[in-house]
């Protein structure tokens, strides 16, 4: 399940033989930019179908933007999609049913806007709750979510070996804000935010016993 999934970019990268650079090139090309929404959906259905990985997994999307969810489903990126805001209301019965078999919850960047209210209803009562892999902007904090999930006997590990660039800054003011926020959090912005990009840190939340059996560092690849 991808929280704050937008149009399904994580599903595109996970389940298809594509790269982020290739998708940038595709969606900024004059031809693609000239298509209507209906034409783009049809083009994308063919594009992704031709690049589908044999080991693709079902992806459920959650986002408050209904048009983005509708696009992700129509383009074949999302197997199911829900336009719901769990910060303000409990998940619908349909969302509950769809996520019963979920093994992994992801969120990339969107954790800055979320609290444990979004996550806990999806995990409560589960005999084996799914893992939560969150790439959190270094300008924010995952602590509120981690504390909420700890009430469900889950523990959070932070990848301290590296950071992951998210996007370029829109202007100098945004960059200065990020540098100040990262510094205030006790982290070093040099070579990261000072070089022009927001960076995220991976936080992995899992049941305590599973984390003890397979520490985070044993799961990460050097490349």
N, C-alpha and C positions, 0 to 999 in steps of 0.2 A: 504494500500500500504506500502510495506516494502522497504525502500531505503537502499542501501548497503546490500542487502538481502543475498548475497553469495549463499549457496546451499539451503536456505530456512529453517534455524534452527528456526527462530521466528515463521514461519508458522507451523512447526512441533509441537512446544510447545503450540501454541495458539489453534490449532484445533484437538489435539490428546491427549489421556490419556497416556502421557509420562512425564518424568521428565528430567531435564538436566543431573542429575547424571546417570539416566538410559541410556541416549544417549551416554554419555562418555563411559560407560561400553560396550555398543553395538559396537561402532565404534573402540574401542581399543582391542576388542576380537580377538584372533588368527583366528577364522573362518571367520569373516567379513573381516579382513585384507587380507585374502588369495583370496578373490573373485575378478574377473575381473570387470571392470566398468559395463558391461552389466549385469553380475550376481548380482552385488550390486543393480542396479536399480530395477531388478525384485524382489530381496529380500526385498528392501525397499517399493516397491509398496504394497506387501502383508503385511508387518509389519505395515505400517501406515493405510492401509485400515481396518485392524482388530482392530485398536485403534482409529478410527475416532470418534470424539465427535458428538452427535446429533445436537448440536448447532453451528457446524463449520460455519465459514464465508468465503466468497471468498477472496483470497489473491493475489495481484498483486506484483510481484517482480521487482525491478530495481537494476541493478548492471552493472559495466563496464565489468565484467568477463562473456563472453558468455558461456563458458563451465559450469560454476556454474548455470547460468540461465537454460541452457538446462537440466542439471541434476534435478533441482528443479521441472521443468515441467514434465519430464519423470517419476519421482518418485511419482508424484501426490501431491506434496506439494504446488506448485504454480499453480493457475488457469490460470494466464497469466504471462509472463515474458518478460522483455525488457533489452537488453544489450546496454545501452545508457549512455553517459556522459553529463549530463545537465550543467556541469561547462563549457564545451567547445562548446556546440551546443544546440539549442532549441529542445524540445521534438518532436518526430515524430508525424505525424497525428494519427497513430495507438495508440501511448501512450496517446495522448490527449483523444481519444475516450474511451479508456479502463478506464481512471481515472475519467470520468464524474460523476460517482456515488460513488466515494470514500468518505468514512465518516471519516477515520482515516489514517494518515500517521505516520509511525514509523521509527526511526533510532536509532540503538544501537551502540554507539562507533564511527560510521562513521562520525558523525558531525564534528569531528576534521579535516576532509579532505574537507568539504563542505562549501559553502557560500549560500547566499540568491538566487544566480543564479539557483541553483538546485530546490528550493522550489517555488519561485514566479511564474514561468510559469505554474505550476500545480494548482495554486490557483486563479490566476487573472481571473476576469470576473465571478467568481462563486457567485451566490446569497447567498448560505450558504457554505462557504469554509470548508473543512475538518479540524479537529483538527490535530495538529502536536505534537506527544509525542516523545521527543528526550532524550535519555540517553547519556549525554555528559561527556566525560572523564574530570576529575578534573584538568588535565594538560592542557586543552584547554579552549576555550570560545565559548559560543552560541550567543554572543552579535551581531555579524554581521548578523546572520540569523534572530534573534529577531527584529533587526532594519529594515531589509528588509520586514519582514512580518507585521511590524507595519504600513507600508505604505498601507497595505490592510485592515486597521482598525482591526488588530488582536493584542492581548496583550499576553504577556508571563508571566507565574508564575513559580517560582522555588520551588521545594520541599526542604525545609531547615530542615526537620525532620529526614532525614536519607540519606545514600548513598547506592549505589548498586555495589557490587564487579563485575568486568568484567572478568579479567583473571590474572593468576600469571605472575610475571615478568620473562623474559627469563634469566636475569643475574643481577649481582649486579650493573653494570653500568646503566641498564635501571631503576632499583629501585632508584638509587641515582638521576637520572634525574627527575623521577616522584616526589620524595620528594621535590626536589628543586623547580620544577615548581608549585606544589601545594602550597608550602610555599610562593612563590613569588606572587601567586594569592590571598594571604591573608587567605587561608584555613589551617586547622590543619591536617597534615598527620599522626599524632599519632593514633595507633590502626587501621589504614587503610593501606595507602601505606607503612608505616613502618613495617607492618605485612606481606608484600609480594605480595599484589594484587593492580592492577589498580582499582580505584573506579570511578563510574559515578554518576552524579546528574540528576534527572528528571527535565526537562523543558517542560511545557505544554503550547502550543500556541493555542489560540482560538479567535473567534470573541469577541469583548469587552462585548457585552450584555450577552453572554452565560457565560463568566467568572464571571461577576458580579452576575449572578443568581445562579451559582454553583461554589463557590470558590474551589480551588484545594484541600484544606485540607478536604473538605466534601466528596471528591471522593476517598480518600486513605483509605485503610484498614490497621489496626494495625498489621496484620499477614503477 
